[in-house]
Amino acid sequence: MALLTQQISRCCCLLKKCNIMNTGKFRRQSNKTWTLPLKQPGLPVLWPDRHFHQPVLRNRRTRLFYNLIQFCSSSTVLNQGDENKSLPLVGQQTEPSSSSDFKELDDDDNSDCEESLPSALEEISEDEAVQIVAEPPLPLESFTLQDYVDHSETLQKLVLLGVDLSKVEKRPAAAQLLLKLDFAKDVTKILLFLKDAGIKDDQLGAFLTKNPHIFKEEVEDLETRLAYLKSKKFSKEAIARLVSGAPYLLLFSVERLDNRLGFLQRELGLSTAKTRDLVTHLPRLLTGSLEPIKENLKVYELELGFSKNDIRQIVCRIPKNLDIGKKKLTHIFDYLHNEMDIPHCIIVHFPQVFNSRLLRIKERHLFLKFLGRAQYDPKQPNYIALDKLVATADDVFCTEFAKTSIEDFQKFLKTL
């Protein structure tokens, strides 16, 4: 008993130092309720609990010393029993300590005993510093795909295929699409389809750079569009040329492709075979806007005076003349017909003149006129064909047609 009294006295002294004993004596009103007579500021708060005989102590330090007193009282009785090697005295009733008495204490002690993380100010050796790899975090927003290449397997493999990400990132929707792709799940099946369609390995990069939206399409839909082209008797080589020359062709539905082919065949009066040859030589006729084509057909017929048969010959020989700019078309025809006196029938046989530069035609015609050799009638001597006039190099033009040196031609150009 003396030992128990000594330990309880020591705990009380500690409680006094923490100002716990200044709260007053607890007054027990019932068997299950504890109340605090007066709440003083700055002192630990004791909240009543109706379900336990013991008070619920919310302050950690108060709870610690309260549990210490309970532990001392129980442990002293047990120790005395062990020392005396005898049974408890009659009338002395001891209760085994409950684990609930130490529940909250154990929780706090465990939290205090957790291993602390290393400090940021802790000194480390040079070898340990070299081994530290600090990877920069991915930006939430960026104007370039370069920030994501190191973290994306899909982007890395697309670069190896030859895709130009600097062009793709100019279209935000396409750039976001590539970031969401899984190479094995989304990209591989499209690459295999393109290989089956006739796209060569060195063409895959250019194709995907122009049309990254093909990754949104289902392979079944792409195969349906490819089967439609085969049903129209396009050869395998023609289909490969169509797909590579017009990357967006595979995004068009079957109905849209059929309407395009029907429009070209109907407006130009072409047969099915010539329509296939036309779009095979110029695949963008199937994917480009139809407005320039409709406008040029009217210009050829109403402004330039060509017949429908002449227009058909011009387009079949040089399909590019079908979607040439209206301004360039009218200016070149005006100079050929009004300044050089070349009739329609000769222009129809050399429609490539509409694809040359007007300045080049002017310079060479004026030089031939200066030399007295501007002869474009095939029935006259010293005849010069229009294709030779615009398609040959300067040295060949001077020696074979102008019959002079290239130095004389360069001196003449300085006088213009």
GUKOL-103498 format. One record per residue (C-alpha): z, y, x; residue number from 0; residue in three letters. Coordinates in steps of 0.1 Angstrom, whole numbers, plus 5000, padded with zeros to 4 digits. Layout:
% residues N
+------+-------+------+-----+-----+
:   up : north : east :   n : res :
+------+-------+------+-----+-----+
:    Z :     Y :    X : NUM : ALA :
...
+------+-------+------+-----+-----+
This chain:
% residues 416
+------+-------+------+-----+-----+
:   up : north : east :   n : res :
+------+-------+------+-----+-----+
: 5000 :  5000 : 5000 :   0 : MET :
: 5007 :  5023 : 5028 :   1 : ALA :
: 4972 :  5018 : 5042 :   2 : LEU :
: 4957 :  5025 : 5008 :   3 : LEU :
: 4977 :  5057 : 5004 :   4 : THR :
: 4966 :  5068 : 5039 :   5 : GLN :
: 4929 :  5063 : 5032 :   6 : GLN :
: 4931 :  5080 : 4998 :   7 : ILE :
: 4949 :  5110 : 5013 :   8 : SER :
: 4923 :  5113 : 5040 :   9 : ARG :
: 4895 :  5113 : 5013 :  10 : CYS :
: 4914 :  5139 : 4993 :  11 : CYS :
: 4915 :  5161 : 5024 :  12 : CYS :
: 4878 :  5159 : 5028 :  13 : LEU :
: 4873 :  5167 : 4991 :  14 : LEU :
: 4894 :  5198 : 4995 :  15 : LYS :
: 4872 :  5210 : 5023 :  16 : LYS :
: 4842 :  5208 : 5000 :  17 : CYS :
: 4860 :  5228 : 4973 :  18 : ASN :
: 4858 :  5198 : 4949 :  19 : ILE :
: 4895 :  5198 : 4942 :  20 : MET :
: 4893 :  5234 : 4929 :  21 : ASN :
: 4875 :  5223 : 4897 :  22 : THR :
: 4908 :  5214 : 4881 :  23 : GLY :
: 4921 :  5182 : 4868 :  24 : LYS :
: 4899 :  5161 : 4846 :  25 : PHE :
: 4913 :  5157 : 4811 :  26 : ARG :
: 4905 :  5124 : 4795 :  27 : ARG :
: 4900 :  5128 : 4758 :  28 : GLN :
: 4889 :  5093 : 4749 :  29 : SER :
: 4883 :  5060 : 4766 :  30 : ASN :
: 4846 :  5067 : 4771 :  31 : LYS :
: 4843 :  5105 : 4777 :  32 : THR :
: 4852 :  5128 : 4806 :  33 : TRP :
: 4850 :  5165 : 4803 :  34 : THR :
: 4854 :  5195 : 4826 :  35 : LEU :
: 4879 :  5221 : 4815 :  36 : PRO :
: 4861 :  5250 : 4830 :  37 : LEU :
: 4828 :  5254 : 4848 :  38 : LYS :
: 4831 :  5277 : 4878 :  39 : GLN :
: 4801 :  5291 : 4896 :  40 : PRO :
: 4793 :  5276 : 4930 :  41 : GLY :
: 4812 :  5244 : 4923 :  42 : LEU :
: 4798 :  5209 : 4918 :  43 : PRO :
: 4791 :  5201 : 4882 :  44 : VAL :
: 4804 :  5171 : 4864 :  45 : LEU :
: 4784 :  5160 : 4834 :  46 : TRP :
: 4800 :  5137 : 4807 :  47 : PRO :
: 4784 :  5104 : 4800 :  48 : ASP :
: 4794 :  5085 : 4768 :  49 : ARG :
: 4783 :  5051 : 4779 :  50 : HIS :
: 4803 :  5047 : 4810 :  51 : PHE :
: 4840 :  5049 : 4818 :  52 : HIS :
: 4832 :  5067 : 4851 :  53 : GLN :
: 4819 :  5103 : 4852 :  54 : PRO :
: 4783 :  5108 : 4861 :  55 : VAL :
: 4783 :  5131 : 4892 :  56 : LEU :
: 4751 :  5151 : 4896 :  57 : ARG :
: 4760 :  5167 : 4929 :  58 : ASN :
: 4752 :  5143 : 4958 :  59 : ARG :
: 4782 :  5152 : 4979 :  60 : ARG :
: 4806 :  5149 : 4950 :  61 : THR :
: 4791 :  5115 : 4941 :  62 : ARG :
: 4794 :  5104 : 4977 :  63 : LEU :
: 4831 :  5111 : 4980 :  64 : PHE :
: 4839 :  5097 : 4946 :  65 : TYR :
: 4823 :  5064 : 4955 :  66 : ASN :
: 4841 :  5064 : 4988 :  67 : LEU :
: 4874 :  5066 : 4971 :  68 : ILE :
: 4865 :  5037 : 4948 :  69 : GLN :
: 4854 :  5017 : 4978 :  70 : PHE :
: 4885 :  5024 : 4998 :  71 : CYS :
: 4908 :  5013 : 4970 :  72 : SER :
: 4890 :  4981 : 4964 :  73 : SER :
: 4885 :  4972 : 5000 :  74 : SER :
: 4921 :  4978 : 5009 :  75 : THR :
: 4934 :  4954 : 4983 :  76 : VAL :
: 4910 :  4927 : 4994 :  77 : LEU :
: 4919 :  4933 : 5031 :  78 : ASN :
: 4956 :  4929 : 5023 :  79 : GLN :
: 4949 :  4896 : 5005 :  80 : GLY :
: 4930 :  4883 : 5036 :  81 : ASP :
: 4957 :  4894 : 5060 :  82 : GLU :
: 4986 :  4878 : 5040 :  83 : ASN :
: 4966 :  4847 : 5032 :  84 : LYS :
: 4983 :  4846 : 4998 :  85 : SER :
: 4975 :  4850 : 4962 :  86 : LEU :
: 4977 :  4884 : 4945 :  87 : PRO :
: 5011 :  4894 : 4931 :  88 : LEU :
: 5020 :  4887 : 4895 :  89 : VAL :
: 5010 :  4915 : 4873 :  90 : GLY :
: 4986 :  4929 : 4899 :  91 : GLN :
: 4950 :  4928 : 4885 :  92 : GLN :
: 4921 :  4933 : 4908 :  93 : THR :
: 4885 :  4936 : 4896 :  94 : GLU :
: 4855 :  4928 : 4918 :  95 : PRO :
: 4835 :  4958 : 4928 :  96 : SER :
: 4803 :  4963 : 4908 :  97 : SER :
: 4769 :  4970 : 4924 :  98 : SER :
: 4764 :  4997 : 4898 :  99 : SER :
: 4792 :  5017 : 4915 : 100 : ASP :
: 4770 :  5020 : 4946 : 101 : PHE :
: 4736 :  5022 : 4930 : 102 : LYS :
: 4731 :  5059 : 4934 : 103 : GLU :
: 4747 :  5060 : 4968 : 104 : LEU :
: 4724 :  5033 : 4981 : 105 : ASP :
: 4694 :  5052 : 4967 : 106 : ASP :
: 4703 :  5083 : 4987 : 107 : ASP :
: 4712 :  5064 : 5018 : 108 : ASP :
: 4679 :  5046 : 5018 : 109 : ASN :
: 4660 :  5078 : 5014 : 110 : SER :
: 4679 :  5092 : 5044 : 111 : ASP :
: 4672 :  5062 : 5065 : 112 : CYS :
: 4634 :  5062 : 5060 : 113 : GLU :
: 4615 :  5064 : 5092 : 114 : GLU :
: 4604 :  5099 : 5098 : 115 : SER :
: 4568 :  5107 : 5107 : 116 : LEU :
: 4559 :  5119 : 5142 : 117 : PRO :
: 4563 :  5156 : 5146 : 118 : SER :
: 4532 :  5178 : 5151 : 119 : ALA :
: 4550 :  5194 : 5181 : 120 : LEU :
: 4556 :  5161 : 5198 : 121 : GLU :
: 4541 :  5160 : 5233 : 122 : GLU :
: 4516 :  5132 : 5239 : 123 : ILE :
: 4498 :  5120 : 5270 : 124 : SER :
: 4462 :  5128 : 5279 : 125 : GLU :
: 4451 :  5092 : 5273 : 126 : ASP :
: 4465 :  5093 : 5238 : 127 : GLU :
: 4449 :  5127 : 5232 : 128 : ALA :
: 4415 :  5114 : 5242 : 129 : VAL :
: 4418 :  5085 : 5217 : 130 : GLN :
: 4424 :  5109 : 5188 : 131 : ILE :
: 4392 :  5112 : 5166 : 132 : VAL :
: 4393 :  5141 : 5142 : 133 : ALA :
: 4365 :  5139 : 5117 : 134 : GLU :
: 4357 :  5170 : 5098 : 135 : PRO :
: 4360 :  5167 : 5060 : 136 : PRO :
: 4329 :  5166 : 5038 : 137 : LEU :
: 4321 :  5200 : 5023 : 138 : PRO :
: 4323 :  5203 : 4986 : 139 : LEU :
: 4292 :  5224 : 4985 : 140 : GLU :
: 4264 :  5229 : 5011 : 141 : SER :
: 4229 :  5244 : 5014 : 142 : PHE :
: 4217 :  5216 : 5036 : 143 : THR :
: 4218 :  5178 : 5037 : 144 : LEU :
: 4226 :  5179 : 5074 : 145 : GLN :
: 4263 :  5180 : 5066 : 146 : ASP :
: 4262 :  5146 : 5048 : 147 : TYR :
: 4238 :  5126 : 5071 : 148 : VAL :
: 4266 :  5113 : 5093 : 149 : ASP :
: 4285 :  5100 : 5063 : 150 : HIS :
: 4256 :  5086 : 5042 : 151 : SER :
: 4239 :  5053 : 5051 : 152 : GLU :
: 4211 :  5061 : 5026 : 153 : THR :
: 4202 :  5095 : 5042 : 154 : LEU :
: 4202 :  5079 : 5077 : 155 : GLN :
: 4178 :  5052 : 5067 : 156 : LYS :
: 4156 :  5076 : 5048 : 157 : LEU :
: 4153 :  5097 : 5080 : 158 : VAL :
: 4143 :  5066 : 5099 : 159 : LEU :
: 4115 :  5060 : 5073 : 160 : LEU :
: 4102 :  5095 : 5080 : 161 : GLY :
: 4116 :  5115 : 5051 : 162 : VAL :
: 4118 :  5152 : 5058 : 163 : ASP :
: 4152 :  5162 : 5044 : 164 : LEU :
: 4145 :  5199 : 5052 : 165 : SER :
: 4119 :  5198 : 5025 : 166 : LYS :
: 4138 :  5177 : 5000 : 167 : VAL :
: 4169 :  5200 : 5002 : 168 : GLU :
: 4149 :  5229 : 4989 : 169 : LYS :
: 4149 :  5212 : 4956 : 170 : ARG :
: 4186 :  5209 : 4946 : 171 : PRO :
: 4181 :  5183 : 4920 : 172 : ALA :
: 4163 :  5160 : 4945 : 173 : ALA :
: 4190 :  5165 : 4971 : 174 : ALA :
: 4218 :  5156 : 4948 : 175 : GLN :
: 4199 :  5125 : 4937 : 176 : LEU :
: 4196 :  5113 : 4973 : 177 : LEU :
: 4234 :  5118 : 4978 : 178 : LEU :
: 4242 :  5095 : 4949 : 179 : LYS :
: 4219 :  5067 : 4959 : 180 : LEU :
: 4229 :  5033 : 4973 : 181 : ASP :
: 4203 :  5021 : 4997 : 182 : PHE :
: 4207 :  4984 : 4990 : 183 : ALA :
: 4209 :  4988 : 4952 : 184 : LYS :
: 4186 :  5018 : 4944 : 185 : ASP :
: 4163 :  5024 : 4974 : 186 : VAL :
: 4152 :  4989 : 4985 : 187 : THR :
: 4136 :  4979 : 4952 : 188 : LYS :
: 4115 :  5011 : 4951 : 189 : ILE :
: 4103 :  5006 : 4987 : 190 : LEU :
: 4093 :  4970 : 4980 : 191 : LEU :
: 4073 :  4982 : 4949 : 192 : PHE :
: 4055 :  5009 : 4969 : 193 : LEU :
: 4046 :  4983 : 4995 : 194 : LYS :
: 4031 :  4961 : 4968 : 195 : ASP :
: 4012 :  4992 : 4955 : 196 : ALA :
: 3994 :  4995 : 4988 : 197 : GLY :
: 4015 :  5023 : 5005 : 198 : ILE :
: 4015 :  5018 : 5043 : 199 : LYS :
: 4046 :  5020 : 5064 : 200 : ASP :
: 4035 :  5052 : 5080 : 201 : ASP :
: 4029 :  5068 : 5046 : 202 : GLN :
: 4063 :  5060 : 5030 : 203 : LEU :
: 4081 :  5090 : 5046 : 204 : GLY :
: 4055 :  5115 : 5034 : 205 : ALA :
: 4054 :  5099 : 4999 : 206 : PHE :
: 4092 :  5100 : 4994 : 207 : LEU :
: 4093 :  5136 : 5008 : 208 : THR :
: 4069 :  5147 : 4981 : 209 : LYS :
: 4083 :  5126 : 4953 : 210 : ASN :
: 4120 :  5117 : 4958 : 211 : PRO :
: 4124 :  5116 : 4920 : 212 : HIS :
: 4108 :  5081 : 4919 : 213 : ILE :
: 4143 :  5067 : 4926 : 214 : PHE :
: 4152 :  5076 : 4890 : 215 : LYS :
: 4125 :  5054 : 4876 : 216 : GLU :
: 4129 :  5018 : 4866 : 217 : GLU :
: 4108 :  4993 : 4884 : 218 : VAL :
: 4096 :  4978 : 4851 : 219 : GLU :
: 4081 :  5012 : 4841 : 220 : ASP :
: 4064 :  5016 : 4874 : 221 : LEU :
: 4049 :  4982 : 4872 : 222 : GLU :
: 4036 :  4990 : 4837 : 223 : THR :
: 4018 :  5021 : 4850 : 224 : ARG :
: 4003 :  5001 : 4878 : 225 : LEU :
: 3991 :  4975 : 4855 : 226 : ALA :
: 3973 :  5001 : 4834 : 227 : TYR :
: 3953 :  5013 : 4864 : 228 : LEU :
: 3944 :  4977 : 4871 : 229 : LYS :
: 3932 :  4973 : 4835 : 230 : SER :
: 3909 :  5003 : 4840 : 231 : LYS :
: 3893 :  4983 : 4868 : 232 : LYS :
: 3906 :  5004 : 4897 : 233 : PHE :
: 3904 :  4983 : 4929 : 234 : SER :
: 3935 :  4977 : 4950 : 235 : LYS :
: 3922 :  5002 : 4976 : 236 : GLU :
: 3916 :  5028 : 4949 : 237 : ALA :
: 3951 :  5023 : 4935 : 238 : ILE :
: 3966 :  5027 : 4970 : 239 : ALA :
: 3946 :  5059 : 4974 : 240 : ARG :
: 3956 :  5073 : 4940 : 241 : LEU :
: 3993 :  5066 : 4946 : 242 : VAL :
: 3993 :  5080 : 4982 : 243 : SER :
: 3971 :  5110 : 4973 : 244 : GLY :
: 3990 :  5119 : 4942 : 245 : ALA :
: 4027 :  5108 : 4946 : 246 : PRO :
: 4037 :  5121 : 4912 : 247 : TYR :
: 4011 :  5098 : 4895 : 248 : LEU :
: 4037 :  5070 : 4891 : 249 : LEU :
: 4060 :  5093 : 4871 : 250 : LEU :
: 4033 :  5098 : 4844 : 251 : PHE :
: 4035 :  5076 : 4814 : 252 : SER :
: 4006 :  5053 : 4804 : 253 : VAL :
: 3997 :  5076 : 4775 : 254 : GLU :
: 3995 :  5106 : 4797 : 255 : ARG :
: 3974 :  5089 : 4823 : 256 : LEU :
: 3950 :  5077 : 4796 : 257 : ASP :
: 3947 :  5113 : 4782 : 258 : ASN :
: 3938 :  5126 : 4816 : 259 : ARG :
: 3911 :  5101 : 4823 : 260 : LEU :
: 3897 :  5106 : 4788 : 261 : GLY :
: 3896 :  5144 : 4792 : 262 : PHE :
: 3877 :  5143 : 4825 : 263 : LEU :
: 3852 :  5118 : 4811 : 264 : GLN :
: 3847 :  5137 : 4779 : 265 : ARG :
: 3844 :  5172 : 4794 : 266 : GLU :
: 3821 :  5163 : 4823 : 267 : LEU :
: 3801 :  5137 : 4803 : 268 : GLY :
: 3806 :  5111 : 4830 : 269 : LEU :
: 3805 :  5073 : 4827 : 270 : SER :
: 3835 :  5052 : 4832 : 271 : THR :
: 3825 :  5042 : 4868 : 272 : ALA :
: 3818 :  5078 : 4878 : 273 : LYS :
: 3851 :  5089 : 4863 : 274 : THR :
: 3869 :  5063 : 4885 : 275 : ARG :
: 3850 :  5075 : 4916 : 276 : ASP :
: 3859 :  5111 : 4907 : 277 : LEU :
: 3897 :  5106 : 4905 : 278 : VAL :
: 3897 :  5082 : 4934 : 279 : THR :
: 3882 :  5109 : 4957 : 280 : HIS :
: 3905 :  5136 : 4943 : 281 : LEU :
: 3937 :  5119 : 4929 : 282 : PRO :
: 3954 :  5152 : 4921 : 283 : ARG :
: 3930 :  5157 : 4892 : 284 : LEU :
: 3953 :  5132 : 4873 : 285 : LEU :
: 3985 :  5151 : 4882 : 286 : THR :
: 3976 :  5187 : 4885 : 287 : GLY :
: 3974 :  5213 : 4858 : 288 : SER :
: 3944 :  5211 : 4835 : 289 : LEU :
: 3941 :  5249 : 4830 : 290 : GLU :
: 3922 :  5256 : 4863 : 291 : PRO :
: 3898 :  5228 : 4855 : 292 : ILE :
: 3891 :  5241 : 4820 : 293 : LYS :
: 3886 :  5277 : 4833 : 294 : GLU :
: 3862 :  5266 : 4861 : 295 : ASN :
: 3841 :  5247 : 4838 : 296 : LEU :
: 3836 :  5278 : 4817 : 297 : LYS :
: 3829 :  5299 : 4848 : 298 : VAL :
: 3802 :  5275 : 4860 : 299 : TYR :
: 3785 :  5276 : 4827 : 300 : GLU :
: 3790 :  5311 : 4813 : 301 : LEU :
: 3794 :  5333 : 4843 : 302 : GLU :
: 3774 :  5316 : 4870 : 303 : LEU :
: 3747 :  5302 : 4848 : 304 : GLY :
: 3747 :  5265 : 4857 : 305 : PHE :
: 3737 :  5239 : 4832 : 306 : SER :
: 3760 :  5210 : 4823 : 307 : LYS :
: 3738 :  5187 : 4843 : 308 : ASN :
: 3742 :  5210 : 4874 : 309 : ASP :
: 3779 :  5212 : 4869 : 310 : ILE :
: 3781 :  5174 : 4868 : 311 : ARG :
: 3762 :  5171 : 4900 : 312 : GLN :
: 3783 :  5197 : 4917 : 313 : ILE :
: 3816 :  5180 : 4907 : 314 : VAL :
: 3804 :  5145 : 4915 : 315 : CYS :
: 3793 :  5155 : 4950 : 316 : ARG :
: 3823 :  5176 : 4958 : 317 : ILE :
: 3852 :  5169 : 4934 : 318 : PRO :
: 3872 :  5196 : 4950 : 319 : LYS :
: 3850 :  5223 : 4935 : 320 : ASN :
: 3865 :  5214 : 4901 : 321 : LEU :
: 3898 :  5230 : 4908 : 322 : ASP :
: 3888 :  5257 : 4933 : 323 : ILE :
: 3900 :  5292 : 4927 : 324 : GLY :
: 3880 :  5313 : 4903 : 325 : LYS :
: 3880 :  5344 : 4925 : 326 : LYS :
: 3866 :  5325 : 4955 : 327 : LYS :
: 3841 :  5307 : 4934 : 328 : LEU :
: 3826 :  5338 : 4919 : 329 : THR :
: 3825 :  5358 : 4952 : 330 : HIS :
: 3807 :  5331 : 4972 : 331 : ILE :
: 3782 :  5325 : 4944 : 332 : PHE :
: 3775 :  5363 : 4941 : 333 : ASP :
: 3768 :  5366 : 4979 : 334 : TYR :
: 3746 :  5334 : 4980 : 335 : LEU :
: 3726 :  5343 : 4949 : 336 : HIS :
: 3724 :  5381 : 4951 : 337 : ASN :
: 3725 :  5389 : 4988 : 338 : GLU :
: 3708 :  5358 : 5003 : 339 : MET :
: 3685 :  5352 : 4973 : 340 : ASP :
: 3693 :  5315 : 4971 : 341 : ILE :
: 3684 :  5300 : 4936 : 342 : PRO :
: 3707 :  5277 : 4916 : 343 : HIS :
: 3687 :  5246 : 4924 : 344 : CYS :
: 3694 :  5249 : 4961 : 345 : ILE :
: 3731 :  5257 : 4956 : 346 : ILE :
: 3734 :  5226 : 4934 : 347 : VAL :
: 3722 :  5204 : 4963 : 348 : HIS :
: 3747 :  5220 : 4987 : 349 : PHE :
: 3779 :  5225 : 4967 : 350 : PRO :
: 3800 :  5223 : 4998 : 351 : GLN :
: 3793 :  5260 : 5004 : 352 : VAL :
: 3819 :  5268 : 4978 : 353 : PHE :
: 3846 :  5253 : 5001 : 354 : ASN :
: 3837 :  5274 : 5031 : 355 : SER :
: 3850 :  5309 : 5040 : 356 : ARG :
: 3830 :  5338 : 5027 : 357 : LEU :
: 3834 :  5357 : 5060 : 358 : LEU :
: 3818 :  5329 : 5079 : 359 : ARG :
: 3788 :  5329 : 5056 : 360 : ILE :
: 3784 :  5366 : 5060 : 361 : LYS :
: 3786 :  5367 : 5098 : 362 : GLU :
: 3761 :  5339 : 5103 : 363 : ARG :
: 3737 :  5352 : 5077 : 364 : HIS :
: 3737 :  5387 : 5091 : 365 : LEU :
: 3731 :  5374 : 5126 : 366 : PHE :
: 3702 :  5353 : 5115 : 367 : LEU :
: 3688 :  5382 : 5096 : 368 : LYS :
: 3691 :  5404 : 5127 : 369 : PHE :
: 3671 :  5377 : 5146 : 370 : LEU :
: 3646 :  5373 : 5118 : 371 : GLY :
: 3655 :  5337 : 5112 : 372 : ARG :
: 3673 :  5339 : 5078 : 373 : ALA :
: 3651 :  5314 : 5061 : 374 : GLN :
: 3667 :  5292 : 5034 : 375 : TYR :
: 3636 :  5280 : 5014 : 376 : ASP :
: 3629 :  5243 : 5023 : 377 : PRO :
: 3592 :  5250 : 5017 : 378 : LYS :
: 3590 :  5276 : 5044 : 379 : GLN :
: 3590 :  5271 : 5082 : 380 : PRO :
: 3622 :  5275 : 5103 : 381 : ASN :
: 3642 :  5264 : 5072 : 382 : TYR :
: 3680 :  5263 : 5076 : 383 : ILE :
: 3699 :  5242 : 5052 : 384 : ALA :
: 3731 :  5257 : 5037 : 385 : LEU :
: 3753 :  5228 : 5049 : 386 : ASP :
: 3741 :  5235 : 5085 : 387 : LYS :
: 3748 :  5271 : 5080 : 388 : LEU :
: 3785 :  5267 : 5071 : 389 : VAL :
: 3795 :  5233 : 5086 : 390 : ALA :
: 3784 :  5234 : 5122 : 391 : THR :
: 3803 :  5248 : 5151 : 392 : ALA :
: 3794 :  5282 : 5166 : 393 : ASP :
: 3778 :  5268 : 5198 : 394 : ASP :
: 3757 :  5243 : 5178 : 395 : VAL :
: 3747 :  5270 : 5153 : 396 : PHE :
: 3736 :  5294 : 5181 : 397 : CYS :
: 3716 :  5269 : 5202 : 398 : THR :
: 3699 :  5249 : 5174 : 399 : GLU :
: 3694 :  5274 : 5145 : 400 : PHE :
: 3697 :  5309 : 5160 : 401 : ALA :
: 3680 :  5299 : 5193 : 402 : LYS :
: 3703 :  5321 : 5213 : 403 : THR :
: 3735 :  5319 : 5233 : 404 : SER :
: 3770 :  5320 : 5219 : 405 : ILE :
: 3777 :  5351 : 5240 : 406 : GLU :
: 3750 :  5371 : 5221 : 407 : ASP :
: 3766 :  5359 : 5188 : 408 : PHE :
: 3800 :  5371 : 5199 : 409 : GLN :
: 3786 :  5405 : 5210 : 410 : LYS :
: 3769 :  5409 : 5176 : 411 : PHE :
: 3802 :  5402 : 5158 : 412 : LEU :
: 3818 :  5431 : 5176 : 413 : LYS :
: 3792 :  5454 : 5160 : 414 : THR :
: 3802 :  5445 : 5124 : 415 : LEU :
+------+-------+------+-----+-----+
